Amino acid sequence: MVEKQLKAMFFNGSPRKNKNTAQMLESAMKGAQEAGAEVELIHLQDLNFKGCVSCFACKRKGNTCGGLCIQKDDLRPVLERILEADVLVLGTPVYFSFATGMFRNLMERLLFPIMSYSRDEQTGGQMLYLHKRLQTAIIYTMNCPNEEIYNQFHYDTLLSQDCHFMERMFGYCEQLNAQNTWQFPDYSKFDANLIDLADREYTRQHQWPKDLQNAYDLGKRLVEKAKEQ
Ligand SMILES: Cc1cc2nc3c(=O)[nH]c(=O)nc-3n(C[C@H](O)[C@H](O)[C@H](O)COP(=O)(O)O)c2cc1C
């Protein structure tokens, strides 16, 4: 029997195409490739698209959207490819305690067309317009230096919401964080004395390689899980 070629898609929600979030995604991509998947990385910054415009075409009775947003822009063909993929990894920096605006625009356009406002007569649960199991994950990178501040800003609750919705639509979602990230090439050139530079340097040397390894393992694990489904 010929094994199906698995497809894994990766999205960078940072405007920076080669910094922390991109590097985590590239590492996850290597893991996914190692596990045998065909991979694609998309920088949202390169696409011209907006969030949901609330047209509700996807909620009309008898609609034939099949869980796909009808708005025609750069995102539409990308959404089509996501719905055909097996693994989906979204990465974003934390901006003011949430994902970035472009990441949220993607979430609105991806998830809203899949969920309906009706109950499924058979299961009693929320009816979905698409029944597609995808192995998904969200990678967050952030300044936040430690667990104390993470909890103080309620990131445990705030950041887990995106994963919660992904899990509801696609059946599985993991969250991976990288904290205390290296933001500027040379901190001496920036007004940033709130940042404990020694602590950040320590993180860069000792934790960041582990974060990248965690991302690699995540990519590999999701593809292995997709093989089992
Ligand atoms: C506009 C803006 C807002 C930010 N807000 C937060 C924040 O609320 N919490 C946090 O921990 N880091 C915050 N950061 C830091 C970034 O999340 C962090 O540096 C991230 O790793 C950057 O990802 P990148 O290197 O892929 O661009 C912010 C950065 C920017 C530019």
PDBQT file of the ligand as one rigid body, heavy atoms in Angstrom, charges set to zero:
ROOT
HETATM    1  C1  LIG A 301       4.208  45.803  19.714  1.00  0.00    +0.000 C 
HETATM    2  C2  LIG A 301       4.815  44.804  20.672  1.00  0.00    +0.000 A 
HETATM    3  C3  LIG A 301       4.139  44.419  21.807  1.00  0.00    +0.000 A 
HETATM    4  C4  LIG A 301       4.679  43.450  22.672  1.00  0.00    +0.000 A 
HETATM    5  N1  LIG A 301       3.961  43.059  23.773  1.00  0.00    +0.000 NA
HETATM    6  C5  LIG A 301       4.451  42.075  24.572  1.00  0.00    +0.000 A 
HETATM    7  C6  LIG A 301       3.689  41.617  25.684  1.00  0.00    +0.000 A 
HETATM    8  O1  LIG A 301       2.578  42.068  25.969  1.00  0.00    +0.000 OA
HETATM    9  N2  LIG A 301       4.216  40.625  26.434  1.00  0.00    +0.000 N 
HETATM   10  C7  LIG A 301       5.433  40.057  26.160  1.00  0.00    +0.000 A 
HETATM   11  O2  LIG A 301       5.838  39.146  26.877  1.00  0.00    +0.000 OA
HETATM   12  N3  LIG A 301       6.175  40.477  25.096  1.00  0.00    +0.000 NA
HETATM   13  C8  LIG A 301       5.706  41.463  24.299  1.00  0.00    +0.000 A 
HETATM   14  N4  LIG A 301       6.439  41.887  23.199  1.00  0.00    +0.000 N 
HETATM   15  C9  LIG A 301       7.738  41.198  22.895  1.00  0.00    +0.000 C 
HETATM   16  C10 LIG A 301       7.605  40.112  21.825  1.00  0.00    +0.000 C 
HETATM   17  O3  LIG A 301       6.502  39.282  22.073  1.00  0.00    +0.000 OA
HETATM   18  C11 LIG A 301       8.859  39.233  21.789  1.00  0.00    +0.000 C 
HETATM   19  O4  LIG A 301      10.011  40.007  21.646  1.00  0.00    +0.000 OA
HETATM   20  C12 LIG A 301       8.753  38.208  20.661  1.00  0.00    +0.000 C 
HETATM   21  O5  LIG A 301       9.632  37.126  20.883  1.00  0.00    +0.000 OA
HETATM   22  C13 LIG A 301       9.066  38.825  19.297  1.00  0.00    +0.000 C 
HETATM   23  O6  LIG A 301       8.941  37.835  18.292  1.00  0.00    +0.000 OA
HETATM   24  P1  LIG A 301       9.785  37.940  16.931  1.00  0.00    +0.000 P 
HETATM   25  O7  LIG A 301      11.233  37.978  17.336  1.00  0.00    +0.000 OA
HETATM   26  O8  LIG A 301       9.438  36.703  16.175  1.00  0.00    +0.000 OA
HETATM   27  O9  LIG A 301       9.337  39.180  16.223  1.00  0.00    +0.000 OA
HETATM   28  C14 LIG A 301       5.948  42.869  22.368  1.00  0.00    +0.000 A 
HETATM   29  C15 LIG A 301       6.651  43.307  21.220  1.00  0.00    +0.000 A 
HETATM   30  C16 LIG A 301       6.103  44.262  20.377  1.00  0.00    +0.000 A 
HETATM   31  C17 LIG A 301       6.871  44.697  19.138  1.00  0.00    +0.000 C 
ENDROOT
TORSDOF 0
